[in-house]
């Protein structure tokens, strides 16, 4: 049994996998909403309070790890720590307090892990993988099993909320500002080659958007396909009927009340920018990809 702990900008997650050779399946999952992007000061440092939040969460996970008798546990951090100016200090304090060694992976490696996870779970066409995290968005273009481009842009659902939204949910002017920032970052990023019409969506933000999408369009909860036209309509409905959509969000994804609309804006903007028609939500992502690349097959 192998454990993967993913320290993200919005959530910290522990997933436990039974493995046999290069195959695996998840037997347990635990998460805590930590909101680490909210502990970054004006100089780009994670505050002592934020570091303690990480340490406390990992300490809480210890009993779970011991209970399931994990053979090994691997700790990875993405934008939550990667984008801070004191990342080495954070990793050192976590090690001193918990004994856990955290690996801070690059944005490109995170994107490739997303692809590896999606590849494990879904039948493949040509297209892209989009992972909307709390502090960054990873993009991968591919043809069958081959990665063509893998990039990370420093905008996610939580840091977008913190920078642009004054109240709980964004106003029209704030939505326009978020769209503008996303477009600017995409234009500055390494060129991504759009190889097809299918996007595989990864991450908690995308899964929350899917729950809202299925609720609004009366889809079965097993549905994992979202169309760009309906996603845009969902955003317009939110703009025109704020109270109606707020009630829908509270019903489907209350823990993401403040981040689901920023995530939806990012997703719609990315899909429009690259001319992508549908997004298929993958149940696998960076943790499974990390498991494949760094533990089971040791590609890296």
N, C-alpha and C positions, 0 to 999 in steps of 0.2 A: 504494500500500500504506500502510495506516494502522495505527499501534500504539496500544494502550490499556494503560496500566499501572495496576493496581488495588492500592493499598496498604491491605490489610485488617488486622484485628486478629490473625488467625491465619496468613494467607498473603499473599504479594505475588505478583501474577500479571501476566504480559505476554501479551497476545493480539494477533496480527497479522492484519489483514483486507485482502483484495482488495476494492476497492469500485468500483462503476459506478453513477453517479447516486445514488439512495437505496437501492440494493441492495448486499449484501456477503456474503462468506463467509470463515470463519476458515481460515487456511492454516497457522498455527503457534501453539502455546501452550506457555508455560513458566511454572512456578511454583516458589516456594521457601517452605517452611514457616518463618516468621520468629517466630511467637508473640509479637507485639509487645505484646499485653495483659499479658504477663509482665514487661514493663519499665516498668510504671506504678507509681510509688511511692505512699506513703500520702497524699500531698498532691494526687494526681491528675496528677503531672508524668511525662512520659516521660523516663527517665534518659538520660544521655549514651551509655551502652552501647546502649540501644535505638535512639537516633538513629543511632549508628554502624552498627547492624545494618541499618537502612533504607538508609543510604548505600552500604554494602558490597554489598547485594543489587542496588541500582540500577546500581552500577558493573559488577557481574557481567553485568547485562543489556545493557550497552553494546555488547559485541562481537556479541551476537545481533542487536541493532537495526541495527548497521552491516552485518552479513552479509546481511540480507534487504532492505537498501536502502529503508528506510521513508521515505515522503515527509513524514510528520509523526508525532509521538508525543505523546500526551496523558496526563498523569499525574493520577489522581484518588485522593483519600484519603477513607475513610469513618470509621467509629467509632474506628479505631486512632489517628487524630490528632484527629478532631473532638471527642472527649470528654476530651481532655487540657487542662490549664490553660495549657500552654506551646506551643500549636499554632502560633502565629506564629513562635516561636523554632525549632521543628522545621522548618517550611517554609523559613525563612531559611537554616538550616544546610544543608539539602539543596540549595538553590539555590547557595550559596557553594561547596559541595564538588563538585557534579556538573554544575551549570549547568542542571539540570532545574527547571522551575516546576511545583509541585504545587498542584492546586486541591482544597481541602477542601470537599466538598459537604455540604449539610445532610441531616439524616435524612429529611425530606420529599422532597427532590430525589432521594435515593437510592431511596426507595420508588417514585417516579414513573419513574425510570430502569429499575427492576426490571420495572415494568408494561410500559414501552415495549419492553424486550427480550423479554418473554414474548409480547407481542402480535405480534411479528415472527415467532415460531417456531410458535405453537400456534393451532389453531382455537378460537374463543372461545365460551364460555358465560358466564352471569352467575356471579359468585363473588368470590374473593379471591386475592391473591398474598401469599405468605409467604416472606420471605427471612431465614433464620437465619444470621447472620454470627457472627464470633468475639466481637464486642463490642456488637452490637445486633441487634434483630429488626425488620424493616420489614413493614408490613401495608398492603395496598391493597385496597379494595373497588371493584368496577366493574360496570357494565352495558354489555355489548358493548364498544365502544371508549371509553366514558366513565368517567373516574375519579370516584368519588363521595367517597372519603376516602383519604388517604395519611398514615400516621403512622409514627414510629420510637419504639421503646421500648428502654431502655438495658440490655438483657439479651441475651447471646449465649452460644454454647456454651463459649467459652474463658474469658470473665470469670466465668461461672457456675461453671465448674470451679475457678477460682482462689479464689472466695469461699466455696464451699460444700463442696468435696470435699477431705478430708484426705489420702487415699491416691490411688492411680491411678484407681480407679473408685468411684462413690458407693455408700454404704450406704443402707438403707431410710430412716433418719431424714433423711439428706441429700436423698434423692429427694423426700420430703414437703416439706422446706424449699424446694427449688427450685420445686416446683409452687405453693407458697404465694406465693413471690415473683413468679412469672410472673402469677398471677391478680391480685395486688395492682397490678402495673404495668398490666395490661390494663384494670382498673377505673379507674385514674387517667388513662389515655390518652384522647385525643379519641375520641368515639363512632364506631365503625365499623359501617356498615350491611351486614349479611349479605344479599346479593342472590341467593344460589344455593347449590347443594350441592357445587360443585367448587372445590378449592383448587389453585392452581398453586404448586408449591414451587420455590424458587430457592436456589442457593448450594452451597458445598462440603459443608456439614453435611447438607443434605437429600440430596445425591447419595450421600454415604457411607451414610446411613440406607437409601437405596434398595438399595445393594449388599448390605447386611446383610439387608434384607427379602427380596430375591430369593434369596439363599442359604438363608435359614431356611425359606422357603415353596416352594423348588424352582421358582422362576419362571425363565423365559428371561431372559438378561441384557439383552434388548431391552425388557423390561417397564418401564414408567415410571409405573404406577398403583399406589398404596398405599391400602388401606382402613383407616379409623380403628380398626375392631374388631381387625384383625390387628396394627396398630401398638401398640395397648394390650396385646394378647397378647404381643407381642415384648418389651415392657417388663416384663410380669409374668414371662415366662420368664427374663429377665435377673435379676430379683429372686430367683426360686426356684432358678435353676441358673446361678450366677455364673461358675463355671469353664467350663461348657459355652458360655455366651454370650461369655465373654472369648476363648475359642479361635476362635469365629466372627468376632469383631471383628478379631482378629489376622490371620485368613485373608482378610477382605474389605477392611478399611480400617485397616491397622496404624498409619498415620501419624496416625489420629484416635482412638487407643485411649482417651485421656483425655477427649476432647470429644464423642464420638458419643452417649454415653448422656445427658449434659446436653442435647445437641441434640434427641434423641428425646423427652425430657421436655418441652422447650419446644414442640415440634411437637404432641405429643399434647394438651398443655394448651391451646394456641391453638385446635386443632380442636374440642376439647370445649367450650371457652368460647363459640365462635361457631356450634356445631352443624353442623360441616362433616363430610361423610361420607367423602370421598376426597381424596387429594392426587395431582395429576399433576405429575411432576417435569419441569421445563423445562430444556432444555440451554442456554438463553439467560438472561441476567440483567442485572445492573447495567452491565457493560462494554458489552454490545451496546446497551443502552438509552442509555447515555452517548454512544456512537458515533452513534446515530440523532439524539438530541436536540441534541447540542452540536457535532457535526462534519458530518454529512451533510445534515441539514435545518435545523440551527441554530434549533430551536424556542425555546431559551432565550437 
